[in-house]
């Protein structure tokens, strides 16, 4: 019997990256972001940003990875300078 780990079976679903501006800070490190195309989404901070204590304020330009299943939710993966 072959020993197969879970990582071999799991395929990472990559989302769509988009640029946006943080409009509002919501509870639990969640933010309202307006994308370049004018849509407003809800986004949370990625784990690496949280681990490195990267602060996000209203008005910051961010890169967001949108979920392929629900385009109204996303993850903030980078804060632009």
N, C-alpha and C positions, 0 to 999 in steps of 0.2 A: 504494500500500500504506500502510495506516494504522500509525503508530508507537504501539504500546500498551506502557505500562510495566507492571511486575509488580504495582504497587500497585493498579491498576485491577481486576486479576483476583482479588486476594486479598481474602477476606472475613474480618474478624476474628471469631473465635469467642469470645464473652464467656462467662465462667464464672459460677458462683453465688457470691455473697459471703456470708460467715458470720463470726460473732464467735467467738473462742476464747481459751484461755490456754495459754502455752508451758509444756510439761511438762518437756522435756529438750532439751539441745543435742547435736546429732550432728555428725559431721565435714562439712567442706565447706559451711559456712553452711546446714545443714539442721537443722530442728527438728521435734520431736514436739509436736503441738498437740491439745488436747482442745477440741472444739467445744461450743457451748451445748447441743446435743442429746445430748451424751454420747459421740459418736463420736471416735475418735482417728485423726488423719491425719499424714502426713509433709508438711512444707512447706519451701520454700526462700525466700530473700529476693528481692524484685523488684530489677531493675537500678537503678531510681532510688534505692531505699533503700541499696543497696550503694555507689552513686556518691557519695551524701551522707554516708557513714560513720555511718548510724543503727545503733546497737547494740541488740541484742535479748537480753534475759536471761531466765532461767527465772522464771516467774511473771508476765511481762508479758502484758497483754491486747492482742490483735492482731486485725486484720481480715484474713481470708484469702479469696482468690479460688480456688474449687475448679475443677478441670478438668471440662469437660462430658463428657469421655470416661472419666475415671477419678476417681471421687469420693473416693478414698483419698489423692490427691495434690493439693497446692495451692501457691499462691504468697502469701507474706505481703506485703500491699500497704500496710499502715498499722499503726503501733504507737500504741495509745491511751495517754494520759497517766494 
